[in-house]
Amino acid sequence: MIVGVVKESFPGERRVALVPAVVPVLAKAGLETMVEAGAGWEAGYTDGAYAEKGAKIAPNRAAVFGAADIVAQVLCYGANDKTGAADLPLLRRDQVLIGFLRPLGSKESVSQIASTGAMAFSVELMPRTTRAQSMDALSSMATVAGYKGVLIAANTLPRIFPMMTTAAGTITPGRVLIIGVGVAGLQAIATAKRLGAVVSGYDLRPAVKEQVQSLGARFVELAVEAKDAQDAGGYAKAQDEAFYARQRELLGRVVADNDVVITTAVVPGKKAPVLVTKEMVQGMAPGSVIVDLAAERGGNCELTRANETIIANGVTIVGEINLAGTVPYHASQMYARNLVTFLTLLVKAGKLNLNMQDDIIRETLVTQGGEVVNARVRDTIGLPART
Ligand SMILES: NC(=O)c1ccc[n+]([C@@H]2O[C@H](COP(=O)([O-])OP(=O)(O)OC[C@H]3O[C@@H](n4cnc5c(N)ncnc54)[C@H](O)[C@@H]3O)[C@@H](O)[C@H]2O)c1
């Protein structure tokens, strides 16, 4: 079987789905790798590096789609709503497609992929289990985004992060608040600590208190308790508007006390809750920075504009949506590792092993045989359950 890697076509996307180091791992599983010329260039991986590890280099995208049994991408059609549709005529029946598909976002794109007959797997639907952890691309990208978000904040803030005692006096450390302490939030806390800031973290899931403290940060406790804060998968559960209103009221004071606020709070399948209002931004000191990692999902700050950086009342609000893509070398390395672990489950001895008893396969498979086969996706996009 051949695994094909094409150059990402979404404007500005610099990541690549597989890196040279995983080519021999795939070969061991009976998979040859074919890479479109230049696919890894912007992430720092040359055609020569792939070829050295045993990959074939194909002259163009169509050649990869034509030869590959499995096509690995970062942003497939669905997640790539700008140029992704051009891949639809290149897909064929029973060809495997793996990548970000944003399957809960658009009925139209998922149905279009289904109609090609391809077997499309969405990395976003990877179950949150210990066994699936090494295949979890969302976690990998969140790790990179949490790190980069802090660097952007440090770079934008007109203050220094660490405390410094100098001949010119003492500089007080920057104060950083992380709202939403999942994978991205924890990495943001760790990065801000390394830069010497005074860091605190807040999450509606009380379970994260110890994790925040173990990184040397303070856990912010608010006098509001979430009902059923988390589901069985460890995700936050959506709360009612009264909860969010109380949360905003209590968070106002905490936000005003910080120079940097990094927000990552999301609830799967829902618009991100607004936790930082316009009034709260007005309460922050001029020069403060908000990095809204939930920008793509609507943003945690009322003023966030997706993919833009704005200044409101002297506060810079960064709404960049693809921070992982700005660190393409390591983001690609992590993503490739996730895909390869998944592929070694999906392919046994060079043959497709579509074991629908396996929750990892069942929950990530979105389309097959011309149909949307995934129960969760069907439910979310309003298709009737399959009988
Ligand atoms: N394979 C695995 O076992 C696996 C993989 C990844 C994550 N996890 C766990 O899943 C959990 C969620 O991780 P994630 O990073 O994907 O989360 P996420 O990206 O879905 O959300 C980010 C954080 O925002 C928080 N949040 C949501 N609404 C909020 C609100 N109103 N106020 C404050 N905080 C709010 C969530 O609780 C979460 O911690 C974590 O405990 C993580 O360790 C497990």
PDBQT file of the ligand as one rigid body, heavy atoms in Angstrom, charges set to zero:
ROOT
HETATM    1  N1  LIG A 401      -6.313  10.954  25.200  1.00  0.00    +0.000 N 
HETATM    2  C1  LIG A 401      -6.603  11.502  26.370  1.00  0.00    +0.000 C 
HETATM    3  O1  LIG A 401      -6.767  10.857  27.381  1.00  0.00    +0.000 OA
HETATM    4  C2  LIG A 401      -6.738  13.003  26.434  1.00  0.00    +0.000 A 
HETATM    5  C3  LIG A 401      -6.313  13.745  25.356  1.00  0.00    +0.000 A 
HETATM    6  C4  LIG A 401      -6.430  15.129  25.407  1.00  0.00    +0.000 A 
HETATM    7  C5  LIG A 401      -6.975  15.743  26.524  1.00  0.00    +0.000 A 
HETATM    8  N2  LIG A 401      -7.378  14.987  27.572  1.00  0.00    +0.000 N 
HETATM    9  C6  LIG A 401      -7.961  15.643  28.747  1.00  0.00    +0.000 C 
HETATM   10  O2  LIG A 401      -9.174  16.241  28.360  1.00  0.00    +0.000 OA
HETATM   11  C7  LIG A 401      -9.359  17.442  29.096  1.00  0.00    +0.000 C 
HETATM   12  C8  LIG A 401      -9.738  18.588  28.139  1.00  0.00    +0.000 C 
HETATM   13  O3  LIG A 401      -8.626  18.915  27.346  1.00  0.00    +0.000 OA
HETATM   14  P1  LIG A 401      -8.666  19.874  26.078  1.00  0.00    +0.000 P 
HETATM   15  O4  LIG A 401      -7.426  20.670  26.096  1.00  0.00    +0.000 OA
HETATM   16  O5  LIG A 401      -8.951  19.131  24.851  1.00  0.00    +0.000 OA
HETATM   17  O6  LIG A 401      -9.905  20.800  26.384  1.00  0.00    +0.000 OA
HETATM   18  P2  LIG A 401     -10.670  21.746  25.400  1.00  0.00    +0.000 P 
HETATM   19  O7  LIG A 401      -9.759  22.254  24.348  1.00  0.00    +0.000 OA
HETATM   20  O8  LIG A 401     -11.943  21.081  25.017  1.00  0.00    +0.000 OA
HETATM   21  O9  LIG A 401     -11.011  22.966  26.400  1.00  0.00    +0.000 OA
HETATM   22  C9  LIG A 401     -10.000  23.733  26.997  1.00  0.00    +0.000 C 
HETATM   23  C10 LIG A 401     -10.305  23.950  28.454  1.00  0.00    +0.000 C 
HETATM   24  O10 LIG A 401     -11.323  24.930  28.580  1.00  0.00    +0.000 OA
HETATM   25  C11 LIG A 401     -12.079  24.605  29.740  1.00  0.00    +0.000 C 
HETATM   26  N3  LIG A 401     -13.368  25.315  29.756  1.00  0.00    +0.000 N 
HETATM   27  C12 LIG A 401     -14.468  25.132  28.972  1.00  0.00    +0.000 A 
HETATM   28  N4  LIG A 401     -15.435  26.003  29.310  1.00  0.00    +0.000 NA
HETATM   29  C13 LIG A 401     -14.949  26.769  30.318  1.00  0.00    +0.000 A 
HETATM   30  C14 LIG A 401     -15.471  27.847  31.094  1.00  0.00    +0.000 A 
HETATM   31  N5  LIG A 401     -16.709  28.306  30.913  1.00  0.00    +0.000 N 
HETATM   32  N6  LIG A 401     -14.686  28.382  32.039  1.00  0.00    +0.000 NA
HETATM   33  C15 LIG A 401     -13.435  27.928  32.257  1.00  0.00    +0.000 A 
HETATM   34  N7  LIG A 401     -12.877  26.928  31.568  1.00  0.00    +0.000 NA
HETATM   35  C16 LIG A 401     -13.627  26.347  30.604  1.00  0.00    +0.000 A 
HETATM   36  C17 LIG A 401     -12.176  23.103  29.649  1.00  0.00    +0.000 C 
HETATM   37  O11 LIG A 401     -12.520  22.548  30.911  1.00  0.00    +0.000 OA
HETATM   38  C18 LIG A 401     -10.790  22.719  29.192  1.00  0.00    +0.000 C 
HETATM   39  O12 LIG A 401      -9.922  22.457  30.276  1.00  0.00    +0.000 OA
HETATM   40  C19 LIG A 401      -8.081  17.673  29.852  1.00  0.00    +0.000 C 
HETATM   41  O13 LIG A 401      -8.261  17.238  31.173  1.00  0.00    +0.000 OA
HETATM   42  C20 LIG A 401      -7.077  16.780  29.189  1.00  0.00    +0.000 C 
HETATM   43  O14 LIG A 401      -6.062  16.331  30.050  1.00  0.00    +0.000 OA
HETATM   44  C21 LIG A 401      -7.286  13.624  27.550  1.00  0.00    +0.000 A 
ENDROOT
TORSDOF 0
